[in-house]
Amino acid sequence: MLVEYFDQFNIVSLLSVPIYWGEWLIIFTNSSLMMGFVIVILWLLFINNKLIPTRWQLIIELVYENIRLIVHENLGKSGQKYFPFILCIFLFIATMNVLGLFPFIFTPTAHIIVTFGLSLSIILAVTLSGFLTFKLSFFSIFMPGGVPIFLAPFLVVIETISFMIRAISLGVRLAANISAGHLLFAILSGFAFNMLLNGLIFLSSFPLLIMIFITLLEIMVAVIQAYVFMLLTTIYFVDTIALH
């Protein structure tokens, strides 16, 4: 019975195109379709800006100003070059999370392979950007200043592991929160549906009321998790601006 609740997380191949004499396949899945759909939605939101903003434009401008303020507070003036990327990360993840709450819509961020791919790409970008900016001095972030020399090997190992775990924790946190919420919602809705089928109309109202609360909670979680992902990404880019 529990297996049925995990059907919403199944990745389904919609189209496969053989290349290089059939040895490789380009596979277009429901996850790819959803991510492409989100990109189209975001593109439509940013075109046709008007002098007198519409309600949607006001929301986008509010998000724009708040994220710009966060980037400025954490990265300063020199870090504004990362603002477009950080804004896109937030809008991309938040839109996927919210759309995933609708019935029969696949949620890519519920899969660790998607979120881990995003987080690993960000950590690699931070490392590469930091190395290009500070050259070999960038590796000084693995050795805090002012510590006894005999502790240096241990601190280097700890700091290196901590830096690498960023890629794992950033992706796992997002996928775990989104998938847990979707699974809870599926279990409650299935429970309420079974009670209705058995004629327990009055008793089924309790899980239905809980589902309304869970839906509102999931909307908040969807936005908050996108915000946390964006904020941590901003903080990680501090290492490319100034060494500590």
N, C-alpha and C positions, 0 to 999 in steps of 0.2 A: 504493500500500500504506500509506503514511504517513497518508493521508487517513482511513483507517479508525480510526486511533487517536484522531483528533479527534472522532469521533462522540459520545464521552461528554460533550463540551462543548456539544452542540447544544441550543439552547433550543427546546422544542416547545410549541406553543399547544394547550392542553387545552380551553379554553372562551373564547368571545368574546361579549360582550354589547353590542349597539349602544345608544347613548344619544344624546340630542339629535338626534332624527330621523335617526339613522343616520350622522351625520357623524363621530362619535367612537366608539371601541371600547374597552371594558374587557377586556383580554386576560389570562386566567388561564393561566399557563405552568407547566411542570415546576419552574421556579425558584421561582415563587410558592407552589406546592404544598409544596415542600421547606421553605421558610422558615416557612410556616404550621404544618407538621408539627413543626418544631423548637420553635416557640412553645408548642405543645400539650405537648410533652415536658417543657419547662422548667416549665410551669405545674403539671404532674402531680408534678414533683420537689419543688415548694415547698408543696404542700398536704399535709394530714394529717400535720403534724409531731407527733412523739410525745415525751413526757417522757424515755423511754428510747430514744435514737435508733437507727434501723436502720443498716445499713452504708452505704446510699446517703445517708442523712441525715448521717452522720458525714463523708462525703466533701464534701457540700455545705457543711457547717459549717466544714470545714477551708479550703475555697476562700473562703468568706465572710470568715473571720478574716484570711487572708493578704492578700486584696485590700483589706480595710478598713485593715490595717496599711500597705499601700503608699500608699493614699490619704492616710492620716494623716501619713506621713513626707514626702510631696511637697506636700500642700496644707494641712496643718495642720488645726486644729479648724474653721476657717471653710469649709474645702473639703469637709467631710463631706456637704454638700448634693448633691455630685456623685457620692457613693458608689453610690447605687442605679443610676444610669445607667451608671457604669463597670463595675459588677458584671454588669449585663445585657449590656453589650457583650462582655465576656469570655465569659460562658456561651453567648451566642448564636453567636458566631464559633467557639468551641471545639466546640460541639455540631455545627454544620454541617460543620466540618472532619473530625471523627471519623466521623460518619455517612457522609460522602462516601467513606470507604474501603471501605464494603461494596459488593458487586457490584450493578450496575443502579440505584444511588442517585445522583441528580444532586447535584453540589456547587456551590451558588451562589457560594461564595467563590473559585472558580476563574475567575470572570468579572470582568474589570476594571470593567465597568459597575456591578456590585453593590458591590465594594469601594471603588471611587472615589466612588460615591454615599454610602457610609457615611463615608468620610474627608472628603469635601467638606461634608457636613452637620455634622460635628464642628468643622471649621475655621470654618464660618459661625456655629455656636453659640458658639465661643470668641470670635470677633470681636464678635458682638452682645452677649454677656454682658459682655465687657470694656468695650465702649463704654457700656453702661447703667450699669456700676459706676463707671468713671473719667471718663465723658464724653469731652471732647476730649483729656484727658491720656493716654488710652489709646494715642494715636498716638505717644507718646514712646518706645514700644518699638522704633520704627523708627529711633531716633536715640540710640545709646549715649552716655552721659555722659562728659565729660572728653576729648573728641577735638577736634583743631584744626578751626576753622570752615571752612577751605577743603576739608576732607575730608567735610564734612556731606552735600553732594549725593550723593557716591558711596556713602557708607554708608547713606543713606536708600534709595537704589535697591537696594543689595545686600540690606539687611534686608527690604525689601518683597518682593523676589523670593524670598528664603529663606522668608519667612512663607507665601507663596502655594504654594511647592513642597511644603510640608508635606502639603497635600491630595493631591498627586500621589504623593509617595513613600510615604505611609501606605497608600494603596490598592494601588499597584503592587507593593509588597513582599509583601503578603499574597497577591494573585492570582498573582504569578509563582511563589512558593514552592509554593503548593497545586497549580497547574496543571502545573508541572514534575514534581512528585512523582507525580501521577496519570498523566502521559504516560509517565514512566519505568516505572511499574508495568505499564501497558498493553502497552508494547513487550516487556518481559521475559515477561509472561504469554503474549503471542502467540507469542513465540519458543519458549517451552517447549511450548506446545500443538502447534505445527507439528512439533517434534521427536518428540513422542509419536505424532502421526499417521504419521510416517515410520518408526516402529518403533525410534527411538533412545531406548529407555527409560532406559538407564543414563546417557547423556549429558544427558538431559532433567532428571535429578536436580540437576544443578548450577544451572541457572537457577531451579529450584523452591526450592532452598536460599537462593539470592540473594533470591528473592521474599519468603521468610519474614523475612529480615533487613531488606529494604526496607519490609515492612509495619510492623515494629516501629519503624523509623526514621520512617516517615510518621506514625505515631501521636504520636511525640515532636514532630515538626515541626508537626503539627496543633495541639497544645496550646501549643507554644512561640510559634508565629505569633500565636495568639490572645492570649497573654500579652504579646508585644511590642506588638501593636496596642493593648491595654489600657494598658500602661505609657506608651507615647508619648501616648496620649490624656490620661492623667493629667498628664503633664508639660506638655502644651499648655495645660491648664486653669490652670496656674500663673499665666499672664498675666492671668487674670481675678481673681486673689487679690491679687497684689502686682506693681507695675511695677518694671522694672529699668533 
